[in-house]
Amino acid sequence: MWHDILLILIGLIIGLVIGFLLARMMMKKYMKKNPPINEKMIEAMMSSMGRKPSQKQVRQIMNQMNRYM
């Protein structure tokens, strides 16, 4: 009896871990393929704040964002 319950719990835990890892991998792949922000969006955001960004600044911001993804 306890043996059966233990096997069910172990199977549930293993399933949760595998599901979490697969979901994480798929989400990283999706975010890499479809980034939530691109260089045009950064330029528009900085322009709306009243400054014209250089290409170097835009690349620096993109590199910072990619580092944390």
PDB file of N, CA, C and O in Angstrom:
ATOM      1  N   MET A   1       0.819  -1.198   0.000  1.00  0.00           N
ATOM      2  CA  MET A   1       0.000   0.000   0.000  1.00  0.00           C
ATOM      3  C   MET A   1       0.859   1.257   0.000  1.00  0.00           C
ATOM      4  O   MET A   1       0.710   2.124  -0.861  1.00  0.00           O
ATOM      5  N   TRP A   2       1.773   1.348   0.989  1.00  0.00           N
ATOM      6  CA  TRP A   2       2.643   2.518   1.048  1.00  0.00           C
ATOM      7  C   TRP A   2       3.580   2.565  -0.153  1.00  0.00           C
ATOM      8  O   TRP A   2       3.956   3.632  -0.638  1.00  0.00           O
ATOM      9  N   HIS A   3       3.933   1.402  -0.600  1.00  0.00           N
ATOM     10  CA  HIS A   3       4.808   1.296  -1.759  1.00  0.00           C
ATOM     11  C   HIS A   3       4.142   1.921  -2.991  1.00  0.00           C
ATOM     12  O   HIS A   3       4.784   2.635  -3.762  1.00  0.00           O
ATOM     13  N   ASP A   4       2.863   1.643  -3.160  1.00  0.00           N
ATOM     14  CA  ASP A   4       2.123   2.197  -4.307  1.00  0.00           C
ATOM     15  C   ASP A   4       2.010   3.721  -4.214  1.00  0.00           C
ATOM     16  O   ASP A   4       2.196   4.419  -5.211  1.00  0.00           O
ATOM     17  N   ILE A   5       1.713   4.228  -3.044  1.00  0.00           N
ATOM     18  CA  ILE A   5       1.592   5.680  -2.846  1.00  0.00           C
ATOM     19  C   ILE A   5       2.935   6.351  -3.101  1.00  0.00           C
ATOM     20  O   ILE A   5       2.997   7.409  -3.728  1.00  0.00           O
ATOM     21  N   LEU A   6       4.008   5.736  -2.615  1.00  0.00           N
ATOM     22  CA  LEU A   6       5.346   6.289  -2.812  1.00  0.00           C
ATOM     23  C   LEU A   6       5.699   6.342  -4.298  1.00  0.00           C
ATOM     24  O   LEU A   6       6.263   7.332  -4.764  1.00  0.00           O
ATOM     25  N   LEU A   7       5.374   5.288  -5.043  1.00  0.00           N
ATOM     26  CA  LEU A   7       5.654   5.271  -6.485  1.00  0.00           C
ATOM     27  C   LEU A   7       4.852   6.346  -7.222  1.00  0.00           C
ATOM     28  O   LEU A   7       5.365   6.977  -8.146  1.00  0.00           O
ATOM     29  N   ILE A   8       3.615   6.553  -6.823  1.00  0.00           N
ATOM     30  CA  ILE A   8       2.792   7.596  -7.439  1.00  0.00           C
ATOM     31  C   ILE A   8       3.380   8.972  -7.163  1.00  0.00           C
ATOM     32  O   ILE A   8       3.454   9.806  -8.065  1.00  0.00           O
ATOM     33  N   LEU A   9       3.797   9.216  -5.926  1.00  0.00           N
ATOM     34  CA  LEU A   9       4.394  10.511  -5.577  1.00  0.00           C
ATOM     35  C   LEU A   9       5.701  10.747  -6.329  1.00  0.00           C
ATOM     36  O   LEU A   9       5.942  11.848  -6.824  1.00  0.00           O
ATOM     37  N   ILE A  10       6.536   9.733  -6.417  1.00  0.00           N
ATOM     38  CA  ILE A  10       7.793   9.862  -7.147  1.00  0.00           C
ATOM     39  C   ILE A  10       7.519  10.132  -8.621  1.00  0.00           C
ATOM     40  O   ILE A  10       8.174  10.983  -9.222  1.00  0.00           O
ATOM     41  N   GLY A  11       6.569   9.425  -9.208  1.00  0.00           N
ATOM     42  CA  GLY A  11       6.215   9.663 -10.605  1.00  0.00           C
ATOM     43  C   GLY A  11       5.681  11.057 -10.821  1.00  0.00           C
ATOM     44  O   GLY A  11       5.991  11.689 -11.831  1.00  0.00           O
ATOM     45  N   LEU A  12       4.874  11.556  -9.883  1.00  0.00           N
ATOM     46  CA  LEU A  12       4.333  12.909  -9.979  1.00  0.00           C
ATOM     47  C   LEU A  12       5.444  13.959  -9.908  1.00  0.00           C
ATOM     48  O   LEU A  12       5.447  14.920 -10.677  1.00  0.00           O
ATOM     49  N   ILE A  13       6.375  13.771  -8.993  1.00  0.00           N
ATOM     50  CA  ILE A  13       7.489  14.718  -8.843  1.00  0.00           C
ATOM     51  C   ILE A  13       8.366  14.712 -10.091  1.00  0.00           C
ATOM     52  O   ILE A  13       8.751  15.775 -10.580  1.00  0.00           O
ATOM     53  N   ILE A  14       8.683  13.541 -10.605  1.00  0.00           N
ATOM     54  CA  ILE A  14       9.498  13.445 -11.818  1.00  0.00           C
ATOM     55  C   ILE A  14       8.773  14.099 -12.992  1.00  0.00           C
ATOM     56  O   ILE A  14       9.393  14.803 -13.789  1.00  0.00           O
ATOM     57  N   GLY A  15       7.471  13.872 -13.101  1.00  0.00           N
ATOM     58  CA  GLY A  15       6.691  14.488 -14.169  1.00  0.00           C
ATOM     59  C   GLY A  15       6.679  16.005 -14.075  1.00  0.00           C
ATOM     60  O   GLY A  15       6.777  16.691 -15.092  1.00  0.00           O
ATOM     61  N   LEU A  16       6.559  16.531 -12.864  1.00  0.00           N
ATOM     62  CA  LEU A  16       6.576  17.987 -12.673  1.00  0.00           C
ATOM     63  C   LEU A  16       7.926  18.585 -13.056  1.00  0.00           C
ATOM     64  O   LEU A  16       7.980  19.627 -13.708  1.00  0.00           O
ATOM     65  N   VAL A  17       9.006  17.936 -12.657  1.00  0.00           N
ATOM     66  CA  VAL A  17      10.350  18.433 -12.981  1.00  0.00           C
ATOM     67  C   VAL A  17      10.566  18.413 -14.493  1.00  0.00           C
ATOM     68  O   VAL A  17      11.039  19.395 -15.064  1.00  0.00           O
ATOM     69  N   ILE A  18      10.225  17.311 -15.138  1.00  0.00           N
ATOM     70  CA  ILE A  18      10.406  17.212 -16.591  1.00  0.00           C
ATOM     71  C   ILE A  18       9.523  18.231 -17.307  1.00  0.00           C
ATOM     72  O   ILE A  18       9.962  18.859 -18.270  1.00  0.00           O
ATOM     73  N   GLY A  19       8.290  18.400 -16.850  1.00  0.00           N
ATOM     74  CA  GLY A  19       7.388  19.383 -17.444  1.00  0.00           C
ATOM     75  C   GLY A  19       7.920  20.793 -17.298  1.00  0.00           C
ATOM     76  O   GLY A  19       7.852  21.582 -18.241  1.00  0.00           O
ATOM     77  N   PHE A  20       8.454  21.123 -16.121  1.00  0.00           N
ATOM     78  CA  PHE A  20       9.026  22.444 -15.895  1.00  0.00           C
ATOM     79  C   PHE A  20      10.214  22.695 -16.823  1.00  0.00           C
ATOM     80  O   PHE A  20      10.319  23.762 -17.429  1.00  0.00           O
ATOM     81  N   LEU A  21      11.106  21.711 -16.932  1.00  0.00           N
ATOM     82  CA  LEU A  21      12.289  21.888 -17.768  1.00  0.00           C
ATOM     83  C   LEU A  21      11.909  22.032 -19.248  1.00  0.00           C
ATOM     84  O   LEU A  21      12.491  22.852 -19.959  1.00  0.00           O
ATOM     85  N   LEU A  22      10.936  21.240 -19.714  1.00  0.00           N
ATOM     86  CA  LEU A  22      10.495  21.350 -21.102  1.00  0.00           C
ATOM     87  C   LEU A  22       9.838  22.702 -21.373  1.00  0.00           C
ATOM     88  O   LEU A  22      10.095  23.319 -22.406  1.00  0.00           O
ATOM     89  N   ALA A  23       9.002  23.158 -20.460  1.00  0.00           N
ATOM     90  CA  ALA A  23       8.349  24.455 -20.632  1.00  0.00           C
ATOM     91  C   ALA A  23       9.373  25.578 -20.640  1.00  0.00           C
ATOM     92  O   ALA A  23       9.257  26.521 -21.423  1.00  0.00           O
ATOM     93  N   ARG A  24      10.369  25.482 -19.777  1.00  0.00           N
ATOM     94  CA  ARG A  24      11.423  26.505 -19.716  1.00  0.00           C
ATOM     95  C   ARG A  24      12.219  26.538 -21.018  1.00  0.00           C
ATOM     96  O   ARG A  24      12.514  27.609 -21.549  1.00  0.00           O
ATOM     97  N   MET A  25      12.563  25.359 -21.524  1.00  0.00           N
ATOM     98  CA  MET A  25      13.321  25.270 -22.770  1.00  0.00           C
ATOM     99  C   MET A  25      12.514  25.845 -23.940  1.00  0.00           C
ATOM    100  O   MET A  25      13.049  26.584 -24.766  1.00  0.00           O
ATOM    101  N   MET A  26      11.241  25.504 -24.002  1.00  0.00           N
ATOM    102  CA  MET A  26      10.396  26.007 -25.089  1.00  0.00           C
ATOM    103  C   MET A  26      10.229  27.518 -24.999  1.00  0.00           C
ATOM    104  O   MET A  26      10.227  28.198 -26.026  1.00  0.00           O
ATOM    105  N   MET A  27      10.091  28.052 -23.796  1.00  0.00           N
ATOM    106  CA  MET A  27       9.923  29.493 -23.618  1.00  0.00           C
ATOM    107  C   MET A  27      11.194  30.242 -24.015  1.00  0.00           C
ATOM    108  O   MET A  27      11.115  31.292 -24.652  1.00  0.00           O
ATOM    109  N   LYS A  28      12.358  29.718 -23.649  1.00  0.00           N
ATOM    110  CA  LYS A  28      13.617  30.352 -24.052  1.00  0.00           C
ATOM    111  C   LYS A  28      13.752  30.361 -25.570  1.00  0.00           C
ATOM    112  O   LYS A  28      14.168  31.361 -26.157  1.00  0.00           O
ATOM    113  N   LYS A  29      13.402  29.251 -26.197  1.00  0.00           N
ATOM    114  CA  LYS A  29      13.466  29.155 -27.652  1.00  0.00           C
ATOM    115  C   LYS A  29      12.521  30.161 -28.296  1.00  0.00           C
ATOM    116  O   LYS A  29      12.887  30.827 -29.264  1.00  0.00           O
ATOM    117  N   TYR A  30      11.307  30.275 -27.764  1.00  0.00           N
ATOM    118  CA  TYR A  30      10.322  31.228 -28.291  1.00  0.00           C
ATOM    119  C   TYR A  30      10.810  32.665 -28.126  1.00  0.00           C
ATOM    120  O   TYR A  30      10.685  33.472 -29.047  1.00  0.00           O
ATOM    121  N   MET A  31      11.364  32.986 -26.965  1.00  0.00           N
ATOM    122  CA  MET A  31      11.830  34.353 -26.715  1.00  0.00           C
ATOM    123  C   MET A  31      13.026  34.702 -27.598  1.00  0.00           C
ATOM    124  O   MET A  31      13.178  35.854 -28.006  1.00  0.00           O
ATOM    125  N   LYS A  32      13.863  33.733 -27.893  1.00  0.00           N
ATOM    126  CA  LYS A  32      14.998  33.987 -28.768  1.00  0.00           C
ATOM    127  C   LYS A  32      14.511  34.225 -30.200  1.00  0.00           C
ATOM    128  O   LYS A  32      15.044  35.080 -30.907  1.00  0.00           O
ATOM    129  N   LYS A  33      13.509  33.473 -30.618  1.00  0.00           N
ATOM    130  CA  LYS A  33      12.972  33.586 -31.965  1.00  0.00           C
ATOM    131  C   LYS A  33      12.115  34.842 -32.127  1.00  0.00           C
ATOM    132  O   LYS A  33      12.153  35.485 -33.176  1.00  0.00           O
ATOM    133  N   ASN A  34      11.347  35.194 -31.099  1.00  0.00           N
ATOM    134  CA  ASN A  34      10.446  36.350 -31.128  1.00  0.00           C
ATOM    135  C   ASN A  34      10.732  37.249 -29.932  1.00  0.00           C
ATOM    136  O   ASN A  34       9.992  37.222 -28.948  1.00  0.00           O
ATOM    137  N   PRO A  35      11.792  38.042 -30.004  1.00  0.00           N
ATOM    138  CA  PRO A  35      12.127  38.870 -28.845  1.00  0.00           C
ATOM    139  C   PRO A  35      11.015  39.880 -28.550  1.00  0.00           C
ATOM    140  O   PRO A  35      10.374  40.389 -29.469  1.00  0.00           O
ATOM    141  N   PRO A  36      10.793  40.164 -27.285  1.00  0.00           N
ATOM    142  CA  PRO A  36       9.717  41.072 -26.919  1.00  0.00           C
ATOM    143  C   PRO A  36      10.001  42.527 -27.307  1.00  0.00           C
ATOM    144  O   PRO A  36       9.077  43.336 -27.392  1.00  0.00           O
ATOM    145  N   ILE A  37      11.256  42.856 -27.539  1.00  0.00           N
ATOM    146  CA  ILE A  37      11.606  44.221 -27.917  1.00  0.00           C
ATOM    147  C   ILE A  37      12.743  44.157 -28.928  1.00  0.00           C
ATOM    148  O   ILE A  37      13.618  43.296 -28.838  1.00  0.00           O
ATOM    149  N   ASN A  38      12.722  45.076 -29.890  1.00  0.00           N
ATOM    150  CA  ASN A  38      13.790  45.097 -30.890  1.00  0.00           C
ATOM    151  C   ASN A  38      14.402  46.495 -30.958  1.00  0.00           C
ATOM    152  O   ASN A  38      14.013  47.389 -30.206  1.00  0.00           O
ATOM    153  N   GLU A  39      15.355  46.673 -31.857  1.00  0.00           N
ATOM    154  CA  GLU A  39      16.086  47.932 -31.928  1.00  0.00           C
ATOM    155  C   GLU A  39      15.183  49.101 -32.311  1.00  0.00           C
ATOM    156  O   GLU A  39      15.360  50.210 -31.807  1.00  0.00           O
ATOM    157  N   LYS A  40      14.228  48.866 -33.186  1.00  0.00           N
ATOM    158  CA  LYS A  40      13.304  49.945 -33.580  1.00  0.00           C
ATOM    159  C   LYS A  40      12.488  50.418 -32.377  1.00  0.00           C
ATOM    160  O   LYS A  40      12.244  51.614 -32.219  1.00  0.00           O
ATOM    161  N   MET A  41      12.073  49.487 -31.540  1.00  0.00           N
ATOM    162  CA  MET A  41      11.297  49.859 -30.350  1.00  0.00           C
ATOM    163  C   MET A  41      12.142  50.675 -29.380  1.00  0.00           C
ATOM    164  O   MET A  41      11.647  51.620 -28.766  1.00  0.00           O
ATOM    165  N   ILE A  42      13.407  50.316 -29.241  1.00  0.00           N
ATOM    166  CA  ILE A  42      14.298  51.065 -28.349  1.00  0.00           C
ATOM    167  C   ILE A  42      14.492  52.474 -28.883  1.00  0.00           C
ATOM    168  O   ILE A  42      14.440  53.440 -28.122  1.00  0.00           O
ATOM    169  N   GLU A  43      14.716  52.597 -30.191  1.00  0.00           N
ATOM    170  CA  GLU A  43      14.878  53.926 -30.785  1.00  0.00           C
ATOM    171  C   GLU A  43      13.628  54.770 -30.587  1.00  0.00           C
ATOM    172  O   GLU A  43      13.726  55.952 -30.255  1.00  0.00           O
ATOM    173  N   ALA A  44      12.455  54.179 -30.786  1.00  0.00           N
ATOM    174  CA  ALA A  44      11.203  54.919 -30.614  1.00  0.00           C
ATOM    175  C   ALA A  44      11.026  55.353 -29.163  1.00  0.00           C
ATOM    176  O   ALA A  44      10.583  56.470 -28.896  1.00  0.00           O
ATOM    177  N   MET A  45      11.370  54.474 -28.229  1.00  0.00           N
ATOM    178  CA  MET A  45      11.224  54.794 -26.815  1.00  0.00           C
ATOM    179  C   MET A  45      12.144  55.955 -26.424  1.00  0.00           C
ATOM    180  O   MET A  45      11.729  56.876 -25.721  1.00  0.00           O
ATOM    181  N   MET A  46      13.394  55.901 -26.886  1.00  0.00           N
ATOM    182  CA  MET A  46      14.336  56.966 -26.545  1.00  0.00           C
ATOM    183  C   MET A  46      13.959  58.271 -27.240  1.00  0.00           C
ATOM    184  O   MET A  46      14.132  59.350 -26.673  1.00  0.00           O
ATOM    185  N   SER A  47      13.446  58.177 -28.458  1.00  0.00           N
ATOM    186  CA  SER A  47      13.015  59.385 -29.156  1.00  0.00           C
ATOM    187  C   SER A  47      11.825  60.022 -28.453  1.00  0.00           C
ATOM    188  O   SER A  47      11.723  61.247 -28.396  1.00  0.00           O
ATOM    189  N   SER A  48      10.942  59.222 -27.929  1.00  0.00           N
ATOM    190  CA  SER A  48       9.789  59.770 -27.217  1.00  0.00           C
ATOM    191  C   SER A  48      10.207  60.459 -25.921  1.00  0.00           C
ATOM    192  O   SER A  48       9.494  61.322 -25.409  1.00  0.00           O
ATOM    193  N   MET A  49      11.375  60.068 -25.393  1.00  0.00           N
ATOM    194  CA  MET A  49      11.885  60.730 -24.192  1.00  0.00           C
ATOM    195  C   MET A  49      12.687  61.979 -24.540  1.00  0.00           C
ATOM    196  O   MET A  49      13.215  62.652 -23.655  1.00  0.00           O
ATOM    197  N   GLY A  50      12.775  62.283 -25.824  1.00  0.00           N
ATOM    198  CA  GLY A  50      13.406  63.533 -26.223  1.00  0.00           C
ATOM    199  C   GLY A  50      14.874  63.440 -26.591  1.00  0.00           C
ATOM    200  O   GLY A  50      15.565  64.458 -26.591  1.00  0.00           O
ATOM    201  N   ARG A  51      15.363  62.276 -26.898  1.00  0.00           N
ATOM    202  CA  ARG A  51      16.764  62.179 -27.313  1.00  0.00           C
ATOM    203  C   ARG A  51      16.896  61.228 -28.489  1.00  0.00           C
ATOM    204  O   ARG A  51      16.167  60.242 -28.599  1.00  0.00           O
ATOM    205  N   LYS A  52      17.828  61.539 -29.351  1.00  0.00           N
ATOM    206  CA  LYS A  52      18.081  60.710 -30.533  1.00  0.00           C
ATOM    207  C   LYS A  52      19.244  59.784 -30.202  1.00  0.00           C
ATOM    208  O   LYS A  52      20.374  60.250 -30.057  1.00  0.00           O
ATOM    209  N   PRO A  53      18.992  58.485 -30.078  1.00  0.00           N
ATOM    210  CA  PRO A  53      20.063  57.559 -29.696  1.00  0.00           C
ATOM    211  C   PRO A  53      20.974  57.238 -30.881  1.00  0.00           C
ATOM    212  O   PRO A  53      20.540  57.191 -32.032  1.00  0.00           O
ATOM    213  N   SER A  54      22.250  57.019 -30.561  1.00  0.00           N
ATOM    214  CA  SER A  54      23.174  56.554 -31.594  1.00  0.00           C
ATOM    215  C   SER A  54      23.016  55.039 -31.737  1.00  0.00           C
ATOM    216  O   SER A  54      22.440  54.380 -30.872  1.00  0.00           O
ATOM    217  N   GLN A  55      23.525  54.510 -32.820  1.00  0.00           N
ATOM    218  CA  GLN A  55      23.435  53.062 -33.054  1.00  0.00           C
ATOM    219  C   GLN A  55      24.199  52.299 -31.972  1.00  0.00           C
ATOM    220  O   GLN A  55      23.797  51.202 -31.584  1.00  0.00           O
ATOM    221  N   LYS A  56      25.290  52.872 -31.489  1.00  0.00           N
ATOM    222  CA  LYS A  56      26.082  52.237 -30.437  1.00  0.00           C
ATOM    223  C   LYS A  56      25.267  52.110 -29.153  1.00  0.00           C
ATOM    224  O   LYS A  56      25.309  51.071 -28.494  1.00  0.00           O
ATOM    225  N   GLN A  57      24.526  53.161 -28.795  1.00  0.00           N
ATOM    226  CA  GLN A  57      23.696  53.111 -27.592  1.00  0.00           C
ATOM    227  C   GLN A  57      22.603  52.051 -27.725  1.00  0.00           C
ATOM    228  O   GLN A  57      22.321  51.316 -26.779  1.00  0.00           O
ATOM    229  N   VAL A  58      21.996  51.981 -28.903  1.00  0.00           N
ATOM    230  CA  VAL A  58      20.936  51.004 -29.130  1.00  0.00           C
ATOM    231  C   VAL A  58      21.495  49.589 -29.007  1.00  0.00           C
ATOM    232  O   VAL A  58      20.867  48.725 -28.395  1.00  0.00           O
ATOM    233  N   ARG A  59      22.669  49.348 -29.583  1.00  0.00           N
ATOM    234  CA  ARG A  59      23.291  48.021 -29.494  1.00  0.00           C
ATOM    235  C   ARG A  59      23.650  47.675 -28.051  1.00  0.00           C
ATOM    236  O   ARG A  59      23.503  46.526 -27.632  1.00  0.00           O
ATOM    237  N   GLN A  60      24.123  48.672 -27.285  1.00  0.00           N
ATOM    238  CA  GLN A  60      24.458  48.423 -25.884  1.00  0.00           C
ATOM    239  C   GLN A  60      23.215  47.996 -25.094  1.00  0.00           C
ATOM    240  O   GLN A  60      23.272  47.065 -24.291  1.00  0.00           O
ATOM    241  N   ILE A  61      22.112  48.673 -25.326  1.00  0.00           N
ATOM    242  CA  ILE A  61      20.873  48.331 -24.623  1.00  0.00           C
ATOM    243  C   ILE A  61      20.402  46.941 -25.030  1.00  0.00           C
ATOM    244  O   ILE A  61      19.969  46.161 -24.182  1.00  0.00           O
ATOM    245  N   MET A  62      20.484  46.624 -26.325  1.00  0.00           N
ATOM    246  CA  MET A  62      20.079  45.299 -26.794  1.00  0.00           C
ATOM    247  C   MET A  62      20.957  44.205 -26.173  1.00  0.00           C
ATOM    248  O   MET A  62      20.456  43.155 -25.772  1.00  0.00           O
ATOM    249  N   ASN A  63      22.267  44.458 -26.097  1.00  0.00           N
ATOM    250  CA  ASN A  63      23.171  43.476 -25.484  1.00  0.00           C
ATOM    251  C   ASN A  63      22.848  43.267 -24.015  1.00  0.00           C
ATOM    252  O   ASN A  63      22.899  42.139 -23.525  1.00  0.00           O
ATOM    253  N   GLN A  64      22.512  44.349 -23.300  1.00  0.00           N
ATOM    254  CA  GLN A  64      22.138  44.221 -21.893  1.00  0.00           C
ATOM    255  C   GLN A  64      20.869  43.395 -21.748  1.00  0.00           C
ATOM    256  O   GLN A  64      20.774  42.552 -20.857  1.00  0.00           O
ATOM    257  N   MET A  65      19.910  43.630 -22.605  1.00  0.00           N
ATOM    258  CA  MET A  65      18.649  42.896 -22.512  1.00  0.00           C
ATOM    259  C   MET A  65      18.855  41.427 -22.860  1.00  0.00           C
ATOM    260  O   MET A  65      18.267  40.552 -22.223  1.00  0.00           O
ATOM    261  N   ASN A  66      19.684  41.146 -23.866  1.00  0.00           N
ATOM    262  CA  ASN A  66      19.931  39.756 -24.261  1.00  0.00           C
ATOM    263  C   ASN A  66      20.697  38.996 -23.185  1.00  0.00           C
ATOM    264  O   ASN A  66      20.551  37.781 -23.050  1.00  0.00           O
ATOM    265  N   ARG A  67      21.504  39.710 -22.429  1.00  0.00           N
ATOM    266  CA  ARG A  67      22.284  39.075 -21.365  1.00  0.00           C
ATOM    267  C   ARG A  67      21.370  38.547 -20.264  1.00  0.00           C
ATOM    268  O   ARG A  67      21.674  37.527 -19.644  1.00  0.00           O
ATOM    269  N   TYR A  68      20.260  39.227 -20.018  1.00  0.00           N
ATOM    270  CA  TYR A  68      19.368  38.824 -18.937  1.00  0.00           C
ATOM    271  C   TYR A  68      18.262  37.882 -19.386  1.00  0.00           C
ATOM    272  O   TYR A  68      17.443  37.472 -18.564  1.00  0.00           O
ATOM    273  N   MET A  69      18.213  37.531 -20.652  1.00  0.00           N
ATOM    274  CA  MET A  69      17.184  36.608 -21.143  1.00  0.00           C
ATOM    275  C   MET A  69      17.700  35.204 -21.172  1.00  0.00           C
ATOM    276  O   MET A  69      16.974  34.288 -21.558  1.00  0.00           O
TER     277      MET A  69
END
